[in-house]
Amino acid sequence: AEEEDDDEEEALTSMSTGDDDQTDDDEGATGAAADGDLDDVANEAELEAVLGRGLMEADDVDSDDEEALLEELDESVHGDPYLTHLSAQLSVSDATSPIGVGKRSPVSLKSLSNETLGAVSYAALPVPGAVALASKTQRAPSLPSPTSLVEAHVRQRLTKRWPVAAAPSLSTATAASSSKRHVIGQLSNAFEHQLFSLINTYADVACCTQTLEVSASMRAVYMLHALNHVLKGRDMVLKNTLRQKRAALDVAVTGTSGKKKRNTKTVTKQASKRSGKLLLDDEEDIPRDQGFTRPKVLIVVPFRSTAYRLVELLIKLAPKLQTERVANKKRFYSEFGPAPVVDDETEATAAAEASQDKGRKRKPPTRPADWKETFAGNTDDCFTLGISVSRKTLKLYSAFYMSDFIIASPLGLRRLLATRLAEKQARKINIGDFDYLSSIEVAIFDSVDVCQMQNWEHMEIILEHLNVLPRNPPKSTDWARIRHWYLEGVSKLYRQTLLFSGHQTVEFQSVVNRYCTSHAGVFRIKPFHQPGSITNVVHRIKQVFQLIECDSPTSMAEKRFAFFRDSVLPRLQQSTQTRTLVFVPSYFDYVRVRNLYRQKSKDFVVSFCVLSEYSSNREVTHSRSTFFHGEKDFMLMTERFHFFRRYRIRGVHNIVFYGLPMFASFYSELLNMLPEADTNVLVLYTKFDALALNGVLGRDRARKVLTSDRSTHLFC
C-alpha cells in the first residue's frame, strides 16, 4: 500500500511540474519578441503545444494568482446571455423538428426599427422545447437596453479596449454626433448599441442593410461579440479546471482516512497534474463546459482584405498583454496586407502615358464607391486562417484543432474540405474530414451578397457541415466535460448564425430558413425605406416591365428562355434594333442565350459579342471595341462581369434585362449609360422575382406591379 501511495505521489508531482514547465515555455516564447511579434521563436513545436493544448486548460496560471483569478471569474453572472443560452435544456426531438418558412411567422418590432438600423422583425424557433425570446403567441420579445458594455456582460478587459478598436469604424458624421464615443465601455452610438443588443441575445441575425457607411461598424460589433464569447468560454473552462484541481488537492492531502500527507508540495503538484482527468467520483460534480473540438467561432469573408481588417480589429480588441505578443504577425501582414493602392487618378495617368504615341488622351475610369471599397486591398479569394487565444499570447496560423477562431473564404474552406475528403478516401490520413467544424458556436458570414457573386455552392456546403457529429475526434477531447447537447446531436440549436448582406435575395432567404436554427429565434433586419434604384435613373427613359407567366420556381428558367426565344428575339430582329445590350444575371442562363445567338449567327441573322466573368482582357477589349463601332448588333453581358469589372459600356442604345439583377444598384448604373433620346429598356420578370423587384422599383411600386392584372407596365 505504501508503494502505491508513493507511485501516486510521483504521478501527481509530474502533472504540477507540467504546468510550471508550460508557464516557462510561454514566457520564454513571448519574451523572444520585443517588437510584439513571435516569428523568431526558436522552439515552434513547444509554442504550438503551449497555445493549443487540448481544450484550454489552466495552463499558465501561477498558484499565487489562483485566488485572484477565481475571485474575478466568480463575479455576478446573473442574466448573462452566454450562460442563459448555453444552459437551455433541449431534447433530440427538438433538433429533428421541421424548420421552414411556414413554421415561423416574423413579428415586426417597431420599437427597434429605425432608419439607422432598419426594419427589424423576430421569429421564434418552432420546436416544442425551444427557449425563445418570444412567447407562444409570437409577441414581440423584450430586449435589454444596456447603457454600457459592462451591463451587457462584456468582459472588463475588452471594455477598456473597445474605444481604441471601434473609433476608426465610425464615419465622420456619426463620430461627430457621438459626444461620448471615447468613454471607456460606453455604447453611446445608436447603431452599434441596437445591433449589439440583438446579437448579444444569441439569437440568429439576418441583416440585409450592410452598406458602405455601416459595414465597418458592423464588423467592430460582431468581432467584439465573438471575442467576448471565446473569452467567456475559456474563462469558464479555466475556472472549473482550477476548482477541480483544488478538489483533487483536498482529496490528495486529506486522504480517505482523514490523515494528512507528509509531502504537501509533492501532493500539490500531483493534484495539479490530475486536474484535467477524473478528479471527482460523483459524475454530477464534473463540469460540462467543452465541445468535441476547440474552434468555437467561424467567420467566412469573401477576400483576404476583409480578413485583414478583422484580424486588425481582433488585435486591437484583445487585452494588452495579448496585443503585445502576437505570433506570426509579420507573415500575416505579408500574405494578407493591402496591395499597392492604385486609384482612378493613377490609372488615368498610366493610360495617358500609354496613349501619348497615338496623340489622344483617355478619360479616367469612373467606378462607384462600393466597388472601390469591395476591391480595395488584397482580393485573393482562396485562404484559411486559424487563430488561437491563450492567456498571454494571440497566435495567427494556428492549426484548426488548436484554434479558437477560423477565418476563411468560401472557396478556401471548400477546397480544404474537398482535399481532406480525397485524402481520406486515398487513406493518406486518419483524421476526420471536417471535425473542426463540429463545435462551432458562433458562425459569422460577412458580405453574403459578395460571396454569392463568387460561388454560392461553396456557402451551402460549408453550412451543411457545421455542427455535425465528429467522425474521429482529437485524442485531447475530454469526454467527461463535453456538454450534453453536443453528445445528443442538438448542437445546431445552440449555434448562433450571423448573416450580413447588402441585398436581400432568394438564396439569402433560403439560408435563413434552413440554417438559422438557434433556439433563441432569429432577427431579420431589412431596409427601413426602399424607394428602389429606379429613382436613381438620371434621364427620362422608357422602361417596359414584361411579366412571364410561370407556375412554379422550378419551371421559371424554362419559361423565361422560351419567352425570350419566341417573343423577344424575333421582335428585336424585325425592328432592326441595334446596339442592344442583353443583361443576363445567371451564368447558366447566359450559356443558353449565347448558344441561341450562335445558332442564329450561323444563319447570318444576328451578330453579337459577349462579356462574361471568364472573358480574358483581350476578349473584353475586342468585344467592347466592335460593339462601340457598330460592328456587332448585340452584346451579351453577365451580372458577375459587371460586378467584378464595372466598365462603362459605350455605344449602348437599348437594354434588355433577361432577368432582374441581384444588385439593385446595377439597374440604374446600366440605364445611366444610355443616351437621352431614342432608347428603350425591356425588363423580363416573373411573380417569383418579388425580392429583386422590390430593390429595383421600390416596395410600393413592386406591390402594385405584382398584384396587377396586367402583364405589361410602363415606367418613364
C-alpha positions in Angstrom: 0.0 0.0 0.0 2.9 2.4 0.8 4.4 1.7 -2.6 1.1 2.5 -4.3 0.9 5.8 -2.4 4.5 6.7 -3.5 3.7 5.9 -7.1 0.6 8.1 -6.9 2.6 11.0 -5.4 5.1 10.7 -8.2 2.4 10.8 -10.9 0.8 13.8 -9.3 4.1 15.5 -9.0 4.7 15.2 -12.7 1.4 17.0 -13.5 2.1 20.1 -11.5 5.6 20.3 -12.9 4.0 20.2 -16.4 2.0 23.4 -15.6 5.2 25.1 -14.4 7.1 24.0 -17.5 4.4 25.3 -19.7 4.5 28.7 -18.0 8.2 28.9 -18.5 7.9 27.9 -22.2 5.2 30.5 -22.7 7.1 33.3 -21.0 10.3 32.4 -22.9 8.4 32.3 -26.2 6.7 35.6 -25.7 9.8 37.3 -24.4 11.7 36.4 -27.5 9.9 39.1 -29.5 10.4 42.6 -28.1 8.7 44.1 -31.1 5.4 42.4 -30.4 5.9 39.5 -32.9 6.7 35.9 -32.2 8.0 34.9 -35.6 11.5 34.1 -34.4 10.7 31.8 -31.6 13.3 29.0 -31.5 11.1 26.1 -30.5 7.9 26.5 -32.6 6.7 23.0 -31.6 6.7 23.8 -28.0 4.9 27.1 -28.6 2.3 25.1 -30.6 1.8 22.8 -27.7 1.5 25.7 -25.3 -1.1 27.6 -27.4 -3.2 24.6 -28.3 -3.0 22.0 -25.6 -6.4 20.2 -25.6 -9.3 22.5 -24.9 -7.8 25.4 -22.9 -6.6 24.0 -19.6 -5.4 26.1 -16.7 -2.0 26.1 -18.2 -0.3 29.4 -17.4 -1.8 30.4 -14.1 0.6 30.5 -11.1 -0.6 29.2 -7.8 -0.3 32.7 -6.3 -2.7 34.1 -8.9 -5.4 31.4 -8.5 -7.2 33.2 -5.7 -7.4 36.5 -7.6 -8.4 34.7 -10.8 -11.2 32.7 -9.2 -12.5 35.9 -7.5 -12.5 37.7 -10.8 -14.4 34.8 -12.6 -16.8 34.4 -9.7 -18.3 37.8 -10.3 -22.1 38.1 -10.7 -23.2 36.3 -13.8 -26.9 36.8 -13.2 -28.6 37.5 -16.6 -25.5 36.7 -18.6 -26.9 35.9 -22.1 -23.9 33.5 -22.7 -24.9 31.3 -19.7 -28.6 31.6 -20.4 -28.2 30.5 -24.0 -25.9 27.5 -23.4 -27.7 26.2 -20.3 -31.1 25.9 -22.0 -32.4 22.3 -22.0 -33.5 20.9 -25.4 -34.1 17.3 -26.5 -33.3 15.3 -29.5 -36.8 15.7 -30.8 -36.3 19.4 -31.0 -33.4 19.0 -33.3 -35.4 16.8 -35.7 -38.4 19.0 -35.8 -39.1 20.5 -39.2 -38.0 24.1 -39.7 -39.4 26.1 -42.5 -40.9 29.3 -43.6 -44.4 28.2 -42.9 -43.5 27.3 -39.3 -42.1 30.8 -38.4 -44.2 33.9 -38.8 -42.0 37.0 -38.2 -43.3 39.7 -35.8 -42.4 43.3 -36.7 -40.6 45.1 -33.9 -41.5 48.7 -34.4 -39.7 49.8 -31.3 -36.4 48.7 -32.7 -37.0 49.7 -36.3 -35.5 53.0 -37.5 -33.7 54.5 -40.4 -30.2 53.8 -38.9 -30.6 50.1 -38.2 -33.5 49.1 -40.5 -36.9 47.4 -40.2 -36.5 44.6 -37.5 -38.7 41.5 -37.2 -38.4 38.5 -35.0 -39.4 34.8 -35.4 -39.1 32.1 -32.7 -37.9 28.6 -33.5 -40.8 26.3 -34.0 -39.7 23.4 -31.7 -41.6 22.2 -28.7 -38.9 22.7 -26.1 -37.2 25.8 -27.5 -36.5 28.5 -25.1 -37.2 31.6 -27.3 -37.4 35.2 -26.5 -41.0 35.4 -27.7 -43.9 33.6 -26.2 -46.1 31.0 -27.9 -48.4 33.8 -29.2 -45.4 35.3 -31.1 -45.4 38.6 -29.2 -42.5 41.0 -29.6 -39.6 40.0 -27.4 -38.4 42.4 -24.7 -34.8 43.1 -25.2 -32.4 44.5 -22.5 -31.2 48.1 -23.1 -27.7 48.2 -21.6 -26.1 51.6 -21.5 -22.6 50.1 -21.1 -20.6 47.1 -22.2 -20.3 46.0 -18.6 -24.1 45.9 -18.2 -24.1 43.8 -21.4 -21.9 41.3 -19.6 -18.8 42.0 -21.8 -15.5 41.1 -20.2 -14.0 44.0 -18.5 -10.6 43.6 -20.2 -12.5 44.1 -23.5 -14.4 47.2 -22.5 -11.1 49.0 -21.9 -10.0 48.2 -25.5 -13.3 49.0 -27.2 -12.9 52.7 -27.8 -9.5 52.1 -29.5 -10.8 49.4 -31.7 -14.1 50.9 -32.7 -13.3 54.5 -33.2 -11.9 54.1 -36.7 -15.1 52.3 -37.8 -17.3 55.3 -37.4 -17.9 57.7 -40.2 -17.1 61.4 -39.7 -20.7 62.4 -39.3 -21.5 59.6 -36.9 -18.4 60.2 -34.8 -19.2 63.9 -34.6 -22.7 63.2 -33.4 -21.5 60.8 -30.7 -20.1 63.0 -27.9 -19.4 60.1 -25.6 -17.7 58.0 -28.2 -14.4 57.6 -26.4 -15.7 56.9 -22.9 -14.5 53.5 -21.8 -17.2 50.8 -22.1 -19.9 53.1 -23.4 -22.4 52.1 -26.1 -23.4 55.7 -27.0 -23.7 55.2 -30.7 -27.3 54.3 -31.6 -26.5 51.9 -34.5 -23.8 49.9 -32.6 -25.9 49.9 -29.4 -29.0 48.5 -31.2 -27.1 45.9 -33.3 -25.1 44.7 -30.3 -28.3 44.4 -28.3 -29.7 42.0 -30.9 -26.5 40.0 -31.3 -25.9 39.7 -27.6 -29.2 37.7 -27.2 -27.6 34.8 -29.0 -30.5 34.8 -31.5 -29.6 34.4 -35.2 -29.4 37.7 -37.0 -30.0 38.1 -40.8 -29.1 41.6 -41.7 -29.7 43.0 -45.2 -28.6 46.5 -44.6 -24.8 46.2 -44.9 -24.0 49.4 -46.7 -20.7 51.2 -47.2 -21.4 53.6 -44.4 -22.1 51.0 -41.7 -20.1 47.9 -42.7 -17.1 48.9 -40.6 -19.3 49.4 -37.5 -20.9 46.0 -38.1 -17.6 44.3 -38.2 -16.4 46.0 -35.0 -19.6 45.0 -33.2 -19.6 41.3 -34.2 -15.9 40.9 -33.6 -16.4 42.3 -30.1 -19.2 39.7 -29.6 -17.1 36.9 -31.0 -14.0 37.6 -28.9 -16.2 38.1 -25.8 -17.8 34.7 -26.5 -14.3 33.0 -26.8 -13.0 34.6 -23.6 -16.1 33.6 -21.6 -15.7 30.0 -22.7 -12.1 30.0 -21.9 -12.7 31.6 -18.5 -15.3 29.1 -17.7 -13.0 26.1 -18.5 -10.2 27.8 -16.6 -12.3 28.4 -13.5 -13.7 24.8 -13.5 -10.2 23.4 -14.0 -8.9 25.3 -11.1 -11.7 24.2 -8.9 -11.2 20.6 -9.9 -7.5 21.0 -9.1 -8.4 22.3 -5.6 -10.8 19.4 -5.1 -8.1 16.9 -6.2 -5.7 18.7 -3.8 -8.1 18.3 -0.9 -8.6 14.6 -1.7 -4.8 14.0 -2.0 -3.9 15.9 1.1 -6.7 14.6 3.4 -6.9 11.1 2.0 -9.7 8.7 2.6 -8.8 8.2 6.3 -8.6 11.9 7.0 -4.8 11.8 7.7 -2.7 14.5 6.2 0.1 13.5 3.8 3.6 14.4 4.7 4.9 16.0 1.5 2.4 18.8 0.8 4.5 20.3 -2.1 4.5 17.0 -3.9 0.8 16.5 -3.3 0.1 19.9 -4.7 2.0 19.1 -7.9 0.2 15.8 -8.1 -3.2 17.4 -7.8 -2.4 19.9 -10.5 -1.3 17.1 -12.8 -4.5 15.2 -12.4 -6.8 18.2 -12.6 -7.6 17.6 -16.3 -8.5 13.9 -15.7 -11.0 12.1 -13.5 -11.0 14.0 -10.2 -14.4 13.6 -8.7 -16.2 10.3 -8.1 -19.6 12.0 -8.5 -20.4 12.4 -12.2 -22.7 15.3 -11.3 -19.8 17.3 -10.0 -17.9 17.2 -13.3 -18.5 20.5 -15.2 -19.9 20.3 -18.7 -18.1 23.2 -20.4 -16.5 21.9 -23.6 -17.2 20.6 -27.1 -15.7 18.0 -29.2 -13.1 20.3 -30.7 -11.6 23.7 -29.7 -12.8 26.0 -32.6 -15.8 28.0 -31.4 -16.1 30.9 -33.9 -16.2 30.6 -37.7 -16.0 33.7 -39.8 -16.5 33.5 -43.6 -15.5 36.5 -45.7 -15.0 36.9 -49.5 -11.5 38.4 -49.7 -8.2 38.5 -47.8 -8.7 42.3 -47.4 -11.7 41.7 -45.3 -9.9 39.1 -43.2 -7.0 41.6 -42.8 -9.4 44.2 -41.3 -11.0 41.6 -39.0 -7.6 40.4 -37.6 -6.6 44.0 -37.1 -9.8 44.5 -35.1 -9.1 41.4 -33.1 -5.6 42.5 -32.2 -6.9 45.9 -31.1 -9.8 44.4 -29.1 -7.6 41.7 -27.4 -6.2 42.5 -23.9 -3.0 44.5 -23.9 -0.8 41.5 -22.9 -2.0 39.5 -25.9 -1.9 42.5 -28.2 1.8 42.9 -27.5 2.5 39.2 -28.1 1.1 38.3 -31.5 2.7 35.2 -33.1 3.3 35.2 -36.9 2.3 38.8 -37.3 4.9 39.5 -40.0 3.8 36.5 -42.0 0.2 37.6 -41.8 0.9 41.2 -42.9 2.9 39.9 -45.9 0.2 37.5 -47.0 -2.9 39.4 -46.1 -1.7 43.0 -46.2 -3.1 45.5 -48.6 -1.7 45.7 -52.2 -0.2 48.9 -53.6 -3.0 51.4 -53.9 -4.0 52.2 -57.5 -6.7 54.8 -57.6 -8.5 56.3 -60.5 -6.0 59.2 -60.9 -3.1 56.7 -61.1 -4.9 54.6 -63.7 -5.7 57.7 -65.7 -2.1 58.9 -65.6 -0.8 55.5 -66.8 -3.4 55.4 -69.5 -2.5 58.9 -70.7 1.2 58.0 -70.8 0.4 54.8 -72.7 -1.6 56.7 -75.3 0.8 59.6 -75.9 2.1 57.9 -79.0 -1.3 57.9 -80.5 -1.8 61.5 -79.8 -5.0 61.1 -77.7 -6.0 61.2 -74.1 -8.2 58.7 -72.2 -10.6 59.8 -69.5 -10.0 58.4 -66.1 -12.1 55.4 -65.3 -15.0 56.1 -63.0 -16.2 53.4 -60.7 -18.7 53.7 -57.8 -17.6 53.9 -54.2 -18.9 50.5 -53.3 -16.7 48.9 -56.0 -13.6 50.7 -54.6 -14.4 49.6 -51.1 -15.1 46.0 -52.1 -11.9 45.5 -54.1 -9.6 47.6 -52.0 -6.6 45.7 -50.8 -5.8 42.0 -51.3 -8.6 40.5 -53.3 -7.5 36.9 -53.2 -10.5 34.7 -52.5 -8.8 31.4 -51.5 -7.5 31.3 -48.0 -7.9 29.9 -44.5 -6.6 31.2 -41.2 -6.7 29.7 -37.7 -6.3 32.0 -34.6 -5.7 30.8 -31.0 -6.2 32.9 -27.9 -4.2 32.0 -24.8 -3.9 33.9 -21.6 -0.7 35.6 -22.7 -0.5 35.2 -26.5 -2.5 35.6 -29.6 -1.3 33.3 -32.3 -2.1 33.5 -36.0 -1.8 30.5 -38.3 -2.5 28.0 -35.6 -3.7 24.5 -36.6 -7.5 24.3 -36.8 -7.8 21.8 -34.0 -5.8 24.2 -31.8 -7.7 27.4 -32.8 -10.4 29.4 -31.3 -11.2 31.4 -34.4 -11.3 30.1 -38.0 -11.4 32.9 -40.7 -11.8 31.6 -44.2 -13.2 32.4 -47.6 -15.9 30.1 -49.1 -13.5 28.8 -51.8 -10.6 28.3 -49.3 -12.7 26.3 -46.8 -14.5 24.4 -49.6 -11.2 23.3 -51.2 -9.9 22.2 -47.8 -12.9 20.1 -47.2 -12.6 18.5 -50.6 -8.9 17.9 -50.2 -9.3 16.2 -46.9 -12.1 14.1 -48.2 -10.0 13.0 -51.1 -7.0 12.3 -48.8 -9.1 10.2 -46.5 -10.5 8.2 -49.4 -7.0 7.6 -50.5 -6.2 6.5 -46.9 -3.5 9.1 -46.5 -4.8 10.5 -43.3 -6.8 9.2 -40.4 -8.4 12.4 -39.1 -12.0 13.4 -39.6 -12.9 15.3 -42.7 -14.5 18.4 -41.1 -14.5 17.6 -37.4 -13.0 21.0 -36.5 -16.5 22.4 -37.5 -18.3 20.1 -35.2 -18.3 22.5 -32.1 -18.8 25.9 -33.8 -21.0 28.1 -31.5 -20.9 31.4 -33.4 -20.9 31.3 -37.2 -20.5 34.7 -39.0 -20.9 35.2 -42.7 -19.9 38.7 -43.8 -20.8 40.2 -47.2 -23.0 37.3 -48.2 -24.0 39.1 -51.4 -20.4 39.3 -52.5 -19.9 35.6 -51.7 -22.9 34.9 -53.9 -21.1 36.6 -56.8 -18.3 34.1 -56.3 -19.9 30.6 -56.0 -23.0 30.1 -53.9 -22.5 26.3 -53.8 -19.4 26.8 -51.5 -21.6 28.6 -48.9 -24.2 25.8 -48.9 -21.6 23.1 -48.5 -20.0 24.9 -45.5 -23.3 25.4 -43.8 -24.2 21.7 -44.3 -21.1 20.6 -42.5 -21.5 22.8 -39.4 -22.2 21.1 -36.1 -22.1 17.6 -37.5 -21.1 14.8 -35.1 -17.4 14.2 -35.5 -16.2 11.0 -37.1 -12.8 10.9 -35.4 -12.5 13.5 -32.6 -9.0 14.5 -31.4 -7.3 12.4 -28.7 -7.2 15.5 -26.4 -11.0 15.6 -26.2 -12.2 15.4 -22.5 -15.3 13.4 -22.9 -16.3 13.8 -19.3 -16.6 17.6 -19.8 -18.4 17.7 -23.1 -21.8 19.4 -22.9 -24.8 17.1 -23.1 -26.3 18.8 -26.1 -23.1 18.1 -28.1 -23.4 14.4 -27.3 -27.1 14.3 -28.1 -26.5 15.8 -31.5 -28.6 19.0 -31.0 -25.7 21.5 -31.0 -27.1 23.2 -34.1 -29.9 24.6 -31.9 -27.2 26.3 -29.8 -25.2 27.8 -32.7 -25.7 31.5 -33.4 -25.6 32.3 -37.1 -24.9 36.0 -38.1 -25.5 36.8 -41.8 -24.7 40.3 -43.2 -25.5 41.3 -46.7 -26.2 44.4 -48.7 -29.0 42.9 -50.6 -31.9 40.6 -49.9 -32.0 37.6 -52.3 -33.8 34.3 -52.6 -30.6 32.5 -51.8 -30.1 34.6 -48.7 -33.7 33.9 -47.5 -33.2 30.2 -48.1 -30.1 30.1 -45.9 -32.1 31.9 -43.1 -34.9 29.5 -43.3 -32.7 26.3 -43.4 -29.7 27.1 -41.3 -30.7 29.8 -38.8 -31.7 27.3 -36.1 -30.8 29.0 -32.8 -33.3 28.1 -30.1 -33.3 31.9 -29.2 -35.0 32.7 -32.5 -33.9 34.8 -35.4 -33.9 38.6 -36.0 -34.4 39.8 -39.6 -33.2 43.3 -40.5 -34.4 44.8 -43.8 -34.0 48.3 -45.2 -36.4 50.7 -43.4 -37.2 52.6 -46.6 -36.8 51.0 -50.0 -37.5 53.6 -52.8 -35.9 51.4 -55.4 -32.9 52.0 -57.7 -35.2 53.3 -60.4 -35.3 56.6 -58.6 -31.5 57.0 -59.4 -32.0 56.9 -63.2 -30.9 60.3 -64.5 -32.6 60.5 -67.9 -36.2 60.1 -68.7 -36.2 56.6 -70.3 -39.0 54.4 -71.5 -38.9 51.2 -69.3 -41.2 48.3 -70.1 -41.7 45.6 -67.4 -43.0 42.4 -69.0 -44.5 39.6 -66.9 -43.7 36.0 -67.8 -46.4 33.6 -66.7 -44.9 30.9 -64.5 -46.5 28.4 -62.2 -43.5 27.3 -60.1 -39.9 28.3 -59.4 -38.6 25.1 -60.9 -40.0 25.9 -64.3 -39.0 29.6 -64.2 -35.8 29.1 -66.2 -37.5 27.2 -69.0 -40.4 29.7 -69.2 -38.1 32.6 -69.3 -35.9 31.2 -72.1 -38.9 30.2 -74.2 -40.4 33.6 -73.9 -37.1 35.3 -74.9 -36.6 32.9 -77.8 -40.2 33.1 -79.2 -41.2 36.6 -78.4 -38.3 39.0 -77.5 -35.6 38.0 -80.0 -37.9 38.0 -83.1 -39.1 41.5 -82.2 -35.6 42.7 -81.8 -34.7 41.3 -85.3 -37.8 42.7 -87.0 -37.4 46.2 -85.6 -33.7 46.3 -86.6 -33.0 47.4 -83.1 -29.2 47.5 -83.0 -26.7 48.4 -80.3 -28.7 46.4 -77.8 -27.2 45.1 -74.5 -28.7 41.9 -73.2 -28.1 41.7 -69.5 -28.2 38.1 -68.1 -27.9 37.7 -64.3 -27.3 33.9 -64.1 -24.3 32.4 -65.9 -26.4 29.2 -66.7 -29.0 31.3 -68.4 -26.2 33.2 -70.2 -24.9 30.0 -71.7 -28.3 29.1 -73.1 -28.8 32.6 -74.6 -25.3 32.6 -76.0 -25.9 29.2 -77.7 -29.1 30.6 -79.1 -27.3 33.6 -80.6 -24.6 31.4 -82.0 -27.3 29.3 -83.8 -28.8 32.5 -85.2 -25.4 33.9 -86.2 -24.7 30.8 -88.3 -27.7 31.8 -90.5 -26.4 35.4 -90.7 -29.4 36.6 -88.8 -27.7 38.4 -85.9 -24.2 39.5 -85.0 -23.2 39.6 -81.3 -20.3 39.8 -78.9 -20.1 38.6 -75.3 -18.7 39.8 -71.9 -18.6 37.2 -69.1 -16.6 36.7 -65.9 -14.5 34.2 -67.8 -13.6 36.5 -70.7 -9.9 37.4 -70.9 -8.8 41.0 -71.1 -8.1 40.7 -74.8 -11.6 39.3 -75.4 -13.1 42.1 -73.3 -11.3 44.8 -75.2 -12.2 43.3 -78.6 -15.9 43.0 -77.7 -16.2 46.5 -76.4 -14.5 47.9 -79.4 -16.6 46.0 -82.0 -19.8 46.9 -80.2 -18.9 50.6 -79.9 -18.0 50.9 -83.6 -21.3 49.2 -84.6 -19.7 46.0 -86.0 -21.9 43.9 -83.6 -25.6 44.5 -83.1 -25.9 42.7 -79.7 -23.8 42.3 -76.6 -24.4 39.6 -74.0 -23.2 40.5 -70.5 -23.5 38.6 -67.2 -24.1 40.3 -63.9 -20.9 38.8 -62.4 -18.9 40.5 -65.2 -20.4 43.9 -64.3 -19.8 43.2 -60.6 -16.1 42.5 -61.0 -15.2 44.9 -63.8 -17.8 47.7 -63.6 -16.9 49.0 -67.0 -18.9 51.7 -68.7 -20.1 50.2 -72.0 -20.0 52.8 -74.7 -22.4 52.7 -77.7 -25.4 51.2 -75.9 -28.8 52.5 -77.1 -31.1 49.7 -75.8 -31.1 47.3 -72.9 -32.9 44.0 -72.4 -32.9 42.6 -68.9 -33.2 38.9 -69.3 -33.8 38.9 -65.5 -33.7 41.4 -62.8 -30.2 42.0 -61.3 -29.4 40.7 -57.8 -27.7 44.0 -57.1 -30.4 46.6 -57.5 -27.9 49.4 -58.0 -26.8 47.8 -61.3 -30.2 48.7 -62.8 -29.6 52.4 -62.5 -25.9 52.1 -63.4 -26.7 50.4 -66.7 -29.6 52.8 -67.5 -27.4 55.8 -66.9 -25.1 54.6 -69.7 -27.9 55.2 -72.2 -28.3 58.5 -74.2 -31.2 60.7 -73.5 -33.2 60.0 -76.7 -34.2 57.0 -78.8 -33.6 54.5 -76.1 -35.7 51.5 -74.9 -35.5 49.2 -71.9 -37.2 45.9 -71.6 -37.3 44.0 -68.3 -38.5 40.4 -68.0 -39.7 39.2 -64.6 -41.9 36.6 -63.0 -44.0 36.6 -59.9 -41.2 34.8 -58.1 -38.9 37.8 -58.6 -40.5 39.8 -55.8 -37.3 40.5 -53.8 -35.4 41.7 -56.9 -38.4 43.7 -58.0 -38.5 45.4 -54.6 -34.9 46.5 -55.0 -35.5 47.9 -58.5 -38.9 49.5 -58.3 -39.3 50.0 -54.5 -41.6 48.2 -52.2 -44.7 50.2 -53.0 -44.4 50.1 -56.8 -43.4 46.4 -56.7 -46.5 45.5 -54.7 -48.7 47.3 -57.3 -47.0 45.5 -60.2 -47.2 42.1 -58.6 -50.9 42.4 -57.7 -52.0 44.0 -61.0 -54.0 42.1 -63.6 -51.9 43.5 -66.4 -48.8 41.8 -67.7 -47.1 44.9 -69.1 -46.1 48.0 -67.1 -44.5 51.2 -68.4 -42.3 53.5 -66.4 -40.6 56.7 -67.5 
